[in-house]
Amino acid sequence: MRRILTIGLAASALVLAQNLAETYRATANRLIDTALSDNDGYAKLAYLCDRIGNRLSGSESLERAVKWAEGTMKADGLSNVRLIPVKVPHWVRGSESARLVAPENRALHMLGLGMSVGTPAEGITADVVVVSDFNELERLGRDGVRGKMVLFNEVYRGYGQTVVYRSEGPSRAAALGAVAVLVRSVTPLAMQIPHTGTLTYDVGQPKIPAAAVSIEDAMMLARFYASKIPVRVTLAMGAHMEPDAASFDVIGEIPGRERPEEVVVMGGHLDSWDVGRGAQDDGGGIMASLEAVAIIKKLGLRPRRTIRLAFWVNEENGGRGGEAYRAWIGDGLKNHVAAIEMDGGAERPLGFGYGGGEDAGGARAGPRGQSSTRPPPTDQASLDRLRQIGKLLDRIGAGEITPGGGGGTDIGPITREGVPSLAPRTTGEHYFDWHHTEADTLDKVNLEDFRKNIAALVVMSYVLADMPGRIAGEKQ
């Protein structure tokens, strides 16, 4: 009898999945048509980038962004707009420079890494040793590293594989006695543009200053070193920590008409690095999410469940916004139907990644191929249902639903506890060219691509919030 019941439930689920595309076709087309002609979302993104600017945690500009986001959600007619208090780290870059002093004298293109300690006022001058990976570092040993400045000249092999040298490199070098670290910028594009990003110090090792240098400068230093020409660099950084600052996550809702306690949460991070304008990372994500919810409201649609828009803070150098959200919802976790985080840029959308698998909560799904983790086989029924929703997005080329890569830092605290996770996937052609640089500005966001991202988000969030059943998620 149990086997018959199981087969019957599976068959019912299949029929339901097959009917989703048919049931929501007309509504989805209406949502897509509105998104593809929308101008309001891009205008909001322009204001965020051009009038408020970069938004590092602890900065005055982030708090202006919080107040503006709160007012904008209210102006768009969202309900239950509120601020969730968060204490965020306050790292200050200060003045900084790097200079090659031997075998020649010239300035290097650099950006200090986020959360790095500073140098003495006079800077640190040291001989440079160059390694391409951690194995080469270990082969040098303490005798080869002590008192030196280490350059990690790692070749870009995809963000996930390469960023480890930025995040772990300083402590790995410090363990062998290095006095400072330079990291080749984590990007495939050589344009003399340094890329910042956060590092994570090992509490068991000394904290040493660390900075990114451009690909061209890293390769030049590596050529000198390979030719056995002594390389010497002066690094000066005024970076330091201030006491934690008060900030806020910003949320607003369209309450569900039948099951308002059940929630589809969608959004991205409001903070950015202190260079550029945070247009792709993550202004495009939060403004596309906002406009998706605003379109549902404009069209007078009200799904069965609540759609909650969330602008989390402190994604770039702490992740405390996501943690504060998890604490705020408390027992409401069980009523979260899905979490959608857009934090991979607003280039042309291809579809969505579903489920983080082993990487849940830790990876962005944005650019294609960034994650290959698969959800458990027991969740195949949910994947099938999502692919039916994806069929509604085929007209804009965004209907591909792939297993894995649906995680994100901000939704990590809830997806690790079983909330089904999704993230938009894009072509990712240029995202890491601009990522964490002065070049992350509004002009990098194409209007038509941005509109398609709005369309993808509005259809996915609406159907998830309105369809009769729920997707199961990874933990059942």
matplotlib code that plots the C-alpha trace (Angstrom):
import matplotlib.pyplot as plt

x = [0.0, 2.8, 4.5, 1.2, 0.8, 4.3, 3.8, 0.6, 2.1, 5.0, 2.5, 0.5, 3.6, 4.6, 1.2, 1.3, 4.8, 3.6, 0.7, 2.7, 3.8, 0.3, -1.3, 0.9, 1.6, -0.7, 0.4, 4.1, 3.8, 2.1, 4.9, 7.6, 6.0, 5.9, 9.5, 10.9, 9.4, 10.3, 12.4, 11.9, 14.2, 17.2, 16.4, 16.6, 19.9, 21.3, 20.3, 22.0, 25.2, 25.5, 24.0, 24.8, 27.9, 30.0, 28.7, 31.2, 30.0, 30.4, 30.4, 28.1, 27.1, 25.8, 23.5, 22.3, 21.6, 19.6, 17.4, 16.9, 16.0, 13.5, 11.8, 11.8, 10.2, 7.4, 7.0, 6.6, 3.7, 5.3, 3.9, 5.7, 8.8, 11.2, 14.8, 16.5, 19.4, 22.9, 26.3, 28.8, 32.6, 34.0, 37.2, 38.9, 41.2, 43.2, 45.9, 47.9, 50.6, 53.0, 56.3, 58.9, 62.3, 64.5, 65.5, 63.9, 61.8, 58.1, 54.7, 52.6, 48.9, 47.5, 44.4, 44.7, 42.7, 39.6, 40.1, 43.9, 46.0, 48.1, 51.8, 53.9, 53.7, 56.9, 55.7, 57.4, 60.2, 61.3, 62.6, 59.9, 59.6, 57.1, 55.0, 52.3, 50.5, 50.6, 52.8, 55.5, 55.2, 55.6, 58.7, 60.4, 59.8, 60.5, 64.1, 63.0, 60.1, 61.1, 61.4, 60.2, 57.2, 55.3, 53.7, 51.0, 51.1, 48.2, 46.8, 43.0, 41.2, 37.8, 36.8, 36.1, 39.5, 41.6, 40.1, 41.6, 45.0, 43.4, 41.4, 44.0, 47.3, 48.2, 48.0, 49.7, 52.6, 52.6, 53.0, 56.4, 57.5, 56.5, 56.2, 53.6, 51.7, 50.9, 48.2, 47.7, 44.2, 41.5, 40.4, 40.9, 41.4, 44.7, 44.0, 46.2, 43.2, 43.7, 40.8, 40.2, 38.2, 38.3, 40.8, 40.3, 43.1, 43.9, 43.7, 46.7, 49.0, 50.4, 48.3, 50.4, 49.4, 48.1, 47.3, 46.2, 48.3, 47.3, 48.0, 50.5, 52.5, 52.4, 53.7, 56.5, 57.6, 57.4, 59.6, 62.3, 62.2, 62.4, 65.5, 67.1, 67.0, 66.4, 63.0, 62.3, 59.0, 57.8, 54.2, 52.4, 48.9, 46.9, 44.2, 42.7, 39.6, 37.1, 34.6, 31.6, 29.0, 25.2, 23.5, 20.4, 19.0, 16.0, 12.9, 9.5, 6.7, 3.7, 1.6, 0.2, -3.6, -4.0, -0.9, 0.8, 2.9, 4.7, 7.5, 9.5, 12.5, 14.4, 17.1, 20.8, 23.3, 23.1, 26.7, 29.6, 33.4, 34.7, 35.9, 33.7, 29.9, 28.8, 26.7, 27.1, 28.1, 25.4, 23.4, 22.0, 20.9, 19.0, 17.4, 16.3, 14.7, 13.1, 11.6, 10.4, 8.4, 7.2, 5.9, 3.8, 2.4, 1.8, -0.1, -2.4, -1.3, -1.2, 0.2, -0.9, 2.2, 4.2, 7.0, 9.6, 12.2, 15.5, 18.5, 21.1, 24.2, 27.8, 28.0, 31.4, 33.4, 31.5, 28.1, 26.4, 23.3, 22.4, 23.1, 20.9, 18.0, 18.2, 18.1, 15.2, 12.9, 13.4, 10.9, 9.6, 12.4, 10.0, 7.7, 10.3, 9.3, 12.4, 15.3, 16.5, 19.7, 21.0, 24.6, 26.3, 25.9, 23.1, 24.5, 22.2, 20.3, 20.4, 18.3, 18.7, 20.9, 19.0, 20.3, 23.8, 24.5, 27.8, 28.4, 25.1, 25.3, 28.9, 28.9, 27.2, 25.4, 25.7, 28.1, 27.7, 29.9, 30.8, 29.4, 28.9, 27.5, 24.3, 21.3, 20.5, 18.7, 15.7, 15.0, 14.6, 10.8, 11.5, 14.1, 11.5, 8.9, 11.4, 12.2, 8.5, 8.7, 11.8, 9.7, 7.9, 11.2, 12.3, 11.0, 13.8, 16.4, 16.4, 14.7, 17.7, 17.4, 20.6, 21.3, 23.8, 25.0, 22.0, 23.7, 24.8, 26.4, 23.3, 20.9, 23.5, 22.3, 18.8, 19.7, 22.1, 19.1, 17.1, 15.4, 15.4, 17.8, 18.0, 20.2, 20.1, 22.7, 24.0, 26.5, 29.1, 31.1, 32.6, 31.5, 35.0, 36.5, 34.8, 34.4, 35.7, 37.3, 36.9, 35.3, 32.1, 30.0, 26.5, 27.7, 28.6, 24.9, 23.1, 19.5, 18.1, 20.0, 18.9, 15.2, 15.6, 16.9, 13.9, 11.7, 13.4, 13.1, 9.5, 8.3, 10.3, 9.3, 5.6, 5.1, 7.0, 4.8, 1.5, 1.7, -0.4, 2.5, 6.0, 9.4, 10.9, 14.4, 17.5, 16.8, 13.6]
y = [0.0, 2.4, 1.8, 2.4, 5.7, 6.8, 6.1, 8.0, 11.0, 11.0, 10.8, 13.7, 15.8, 15.1, 16.2, 19.3, 20.2, 19.6, 22.0, 24.9, 26.3, 26.0, 27.5, 30.5, 31.2, 34.2, 35.8, 35.2, 36.9, 39.9, 40.1, 39.8, 42.3, 44.8, 44.1, 44.5, 48.0, 49.1, 52.2, 52.8, 50.0, 51.4, 54.9, 53.7, 51.9, 55.1, 57.0, 54.4, 54.4, 58.1, 59.9, 57.6, 55.9, 53.1, 51.7, 49.9, 48.7, 51.4, 54.2, 57.2, 56.4, 53.0, 54.6, 57.0, 54.0, 52.3, 55.4, 55.8, 52.1, 52.2, 55.3, 53.8, 50.5, 52.5, 54.7, 51.5, 50.5, 47.6, 46.6, 46.0, 48.0, 47.8, 48.0, 45.0, 46.3, 44.9, 45.7, 45.7, 45.8, 49.2, 48.8, 52.0, 51.9, 55.0, 56.2, 53.5, 52.9, 50.3, 51.1, 49.0, 50.3, 47.6, 46.8, 50.1, 52.8, 53.0, 53.0, 49.8, 49.6, 48.4, 48.2, 47.1, 44.0, 44.5, 43.9, 44.0, 45.6, 48.6, 49.2, 51.5, 55.1, 54.7, 51.6, 48.2, 47.7, 44.2, 41.8, 40.0, 36.2, 35.1, 32.0, 30.7, 28.5, 27.3, 24.3, 26.7, 28.7, 25.6, 24.5, 27.9, 27.1, 29.5, 30.1, 31.3, 33.4, 34.9, 38.7, 38.8, 40.1, 37.3, 37.8, 35.2, 35.3, 32.9, 32.6, 33.1, 29.7, 30.8, 32.9, 30.0, 28.4, 31.5, 33.7, 31.4, 33.1, 36.4, 35.1, 32.7, 33.8, 36.4, 34.0, 31.2, 33.5, 34.9, 31.4, 31.2, 34.6, 36.9, 40.6, 41.4, 40.0, 41.1, 39.1, 39.2, 40.5, 37.9, 38.6, 37.3, 40.8, 42.6, 46.3, 47.6, 47.6, 46.2, 44.3, 44.4, 42.0, 40.7, 38.4, 36.2, 36.1, 32.9, 33.7, 31.5, 33.5, 37.1, 39.6, 41.1, 43.8, 42.6, 44.3, 43.3, 44.4, 44.5, 41.5, 43.4, 44.5, 41.0, 39.4, 42.0, 41.3, 37.5, 38.0, 39.8, 37.1, 34.3, 36.0, 36.0, 39.8, 41.0, 42.5, 45.0, 46.8, 49.4, 48.9, 51.7, 51.2, 53.3, 50.6, 50.1, 49.0, 51.3, 50.0, 48.1, 50.4, 50.4, 49.5, 47.8, 45.2, 46.7, 44.6, 45.1, 42.7, 41.9, 39.9, 36.6, 36.5, 32.9, 31.9, 35.1, 33.3, 31.4, 33.5, 33.6, 35.9, 37.6, 40.2, 40.9, 43.0, 46.8, 47.3, 47.4, 47.9, 51.4, 51.6, 52.0, 52.4, 48.9, 48.8, 45.1, 44.0, 44.3, 47.3, 45.5, 42.6, 44.6, 47.0, 44.2, 42.4, 45.6, 46.3, 42.7, 43.1, 46.6, 45.2, 42.6, 45.4, 47.7, 45.0, 44.4, 40.8, 39.2, 35.6, 33.0, 33.5, 36.5, 37.8, 39.5, 41.8, 41.9, 44.2, 42.7, 44.6, 43.6, 40.8, 42.0, 41.9, 40.0, 38.5, 39.8, 41.0, 37.4, 36.3, 39.1, 38.1, 34.5, 35.6, 38.0, 35.3, 32.8, 30.0, 31.6, 29.7, 26.7, 28.9, 30.0, 28.5, 29.6, 32.1, 33.8, 35.8, 37.8, 38.5, 37.6, 40.7, 41.8, 40.6, 38.7, 36.0, 32.3, 30.9, 29.9, 27.6, 25.6, 24.3, 24.9, 21.3, 21.1, 24.8, 26.0, 29.5, 30.0, 30.5, 32.9, 31.3, 34.3, 33.5, 30.2, 27.3, 28.8, 25.8, 22.2, 20.9, 18.9, 18.7, 15.3, 12.9, 12.9, 16.5, 15.7, 16.4, 20.0, 20.4, 19.2, 21.7, 24.5, 23.5, 23.9, 27.5, 27.9, 27.2, 30.4, 32.3, 30.6, 33.6, 35.7, 33.0, 32.7, 29.3, 27.1, 25.6, 23.9, 21.9, 23.5, 27.0, 28.4, 29.6, 32.9, 34.6, 36.4, 33.5, 31.0, 31.1, 30.0, 27.7, 25.8, 24.9, 23.6, 26.5, 25.9, 28.2, 29.7, 32.3, 33.8, 32.6, 35.0, 34.8, 36.1, 37.4, 40.5, 40.4, 39.5, 42.2, 44.8, 43.0, 44.9, 47.7, 51.4, 50.2, 48.8, 51.7, 52.2, 52.2, 48.5, 47.6, 47.2, 48.3, 45.4, 42.8, 44.5, 44.3, 40.6, 40.0, 41.8, 39.6, 36.4, 37.4, 38.5, 35.3, 33.0, 34.7, 35.1, 31.5, 30.1, 32.3, 31.4, 27.8, 25.3, 23.3, 24.0, 22.8, 20.4, 21.8, 19.9, 18.7, 16.7]
z = [0.0, 0.9, -2.5, -4.3, -2.3, -3.1, -6.8, -6.8, -5.1, -7.6, -10.5, -9.0, -8.6, -12.2, -13.5, -11.4, -12.7, -16.3, -15.8, -14.3, -17.6, -19.0, -15.9, -15.7, -19.4, -19.7, -16.4, -17.2, -20.6, -19.0, -16.4, -19.0, -21.4, -18.5, -17.5, -21.1, -21.4, -17.9, -17.3, -13.6, -12.5, -14.4, -13.2, -9.6, -10.4, -11.8, -8.7, -6.5, -8.5, -9.5, -6.6, -3.6, -5.0, -3.4, -0.2, 2.0, 5.4, 8.1, 5.5, 5.5, 2.0, 2.9, 5.5, 3.0, 0.7, 3.5, 4.0, 0.3, -0.1, 2.7, 1.1, -2.3, -1.2, 0.4, -2.6, -4.7, -2.5, -0.7, 2.7, 6.0, 5.0, 7.9, 8.9, 10.6, 12.8, 12.0, 13.6, 10.7, 10.6, 9.7, 7.8, 6.5, 3.5, 4.1, 1.8, 0.1, -2.5, -3.8, -5.5, -7.2, -5.9, -7.5, -10.2, -11.2, -9.6, -10.6, -9.1, -9.1, -9.8, -6.5, -4.2, -0.6, 0.2, 2.4, 6.1, 5.7, 8.5, 7.5, 7.4, 9.6, 8.4, 6.5, 4.8, 4.5, 2.1, 1.4, -1.2, -3.2, -3.8, -6.5, -6.3, -8.6, -6.0, -2.4, -3.3, -4.5, -1.4, 0.8, -1.2, -0.4, 3.2, 6.1, 5.0, 1.7, 2.9, 6.3, 6.1, 2.4, 0.6, -1.2, -4.5, -5.5, -9.3, -9.7, -13.2, -13.3, -13.6, -12.6, -9.6, -7.3, -7.9, -7.9, -5.1, -2.4, -2.9, -2.0, 0.9, 2.4, 0.9, 3.5, 6.4, 4.5, 3.8, 7.3, 8.7, 7.0, 8.2, 5.3, 6.2, 3.5, 0.6, -3.0, -4.9, -8.7, -9.2, -9.5, -13.0, -16.6, -18.0, -18.1, -18.2, -15.5, -13.2, -9.7, -8.1, -4.3, -2.2, 1.3, 3.0, 6.0, 8.6, 10.4, 14.1, 14.7, 12.5, 12.5, 10.5, 7.7, 5.2, 1.8, -1.5, -5.0, -8.0, -11.6, -13.8, -15.8, -12.8, -11.3, -14.5, -14.7, -11.2, -12.0, -15.1, -13.0, -10.4, -12.9, -14.4, -10.9, -10.9, -7.3, -6.8, -4.0, -3.3, -0.8, 0.3, 2.3, 3.6, 6.0, 6.4, 9.8, 11.7, 13.4, 16.0, 14.5, 13.0, 13.2, 9.9, 8.7, 6.3, 4.4, 3.6, 2.1, 1.1, -1.0, 1.5, 0.3, -0.2, 1.2, 3.0, 4.1, 6.6, 3.8, 2.2, -1.0, -0.1, -2.9, -3.2, -3.0, -1.1, -0.7, 0.3, -2.1, -2.1, -1.6, -5.3, -8.3, -7.8, -7.1, -10.3, -11.2, -7.7, -6.5, -7.5, -10.6, -8.4, -5.8, -8.3, -10.6, -7.5, -6.4, -9.8, -10.1, -6.9, -8.0, -11.3, -9.5, -7.4, -10.3, -12.2, -9.2, -8.8, -5.4, -5.1, -2.6, -0.5, 0.6, -1.6, 0.6, -0.9, 1.0, 0.7, 2.9, 4.1, 4.8, 2.2, 0.9, 4.1, 6.8, 5.8, 8.9, 7.1, 6.2, 9.8, 11.2, 8.8, 10.0, 13.6, 12.9, 11.3, 14.1, 13.9, 10.6, 8.9, 8.4, 6.4, 3.9, 0.6, -1.4, -1.3, -4.4, -4.4, -7.4, -6.9, -10.1, -12.2, -14.6, -17.9, -20.2, -18.2, -19.1, -16.3, -12.7, -10.6, -8.1, -4.8, -3.5, -2.5, -0.7, -1.5, -0.2, 1.0, -0.2, -3.9, -6.3, -9.2, -11.6, -14.4, -16.2, -15.0, -11.6, -9.8, -10.8, -7.5, -7.9, -5.5, -3.9, -6.3, -3.9, -5.0, -8.6, -8.4, -7.4, -10.1, -12.6, -11.4, -11.6, -15.2, -15.9, -14.6, -16.7, -19.8, -19.2, -19.6, -22.8, -24.9, -23.4, -23.4, -19.6, -19.2, -18.3, -14.8, -13.7, -10.6, -8.2, -8.0, -6.3, -3.2, -2.0, 1.1, 2.2, 1.9, 3.2, 6.9, 5.8, 2.9, 5.1, 7.2, 4.3, 2.6, -1.2, -2.9, -6.4, -8.1, -11.6, -14.1, -16.7, -19.6, -17.2, -20.1, -18.4, -14.7, -13.4, -15.7, -13.5, -10.2, -7.2, -9.2, -10.1, -13.3, -11.7, -12.8, -14.3, -17.9, -17.5, -17.1, -20.4, -20.3, -22.3, -20.3, -17.1, -18.2, -19.0, -15.5, -14.1, -16.2, -15.1, -11.4, -11.6, -13.2, -11.0, -7.7, -8.7, -9.7, -6.7, -4.4, -6.2, -7.3, -5.4, -3.9, -2.7, -3.9, -1.4, -0.9, -0.2, 3.3, 3.6]

ax = plt.figure().add_subplot(projection="3d")
ax.plot(x, y, z, "-o")
ax.set_aspect("equal")
plt.show()
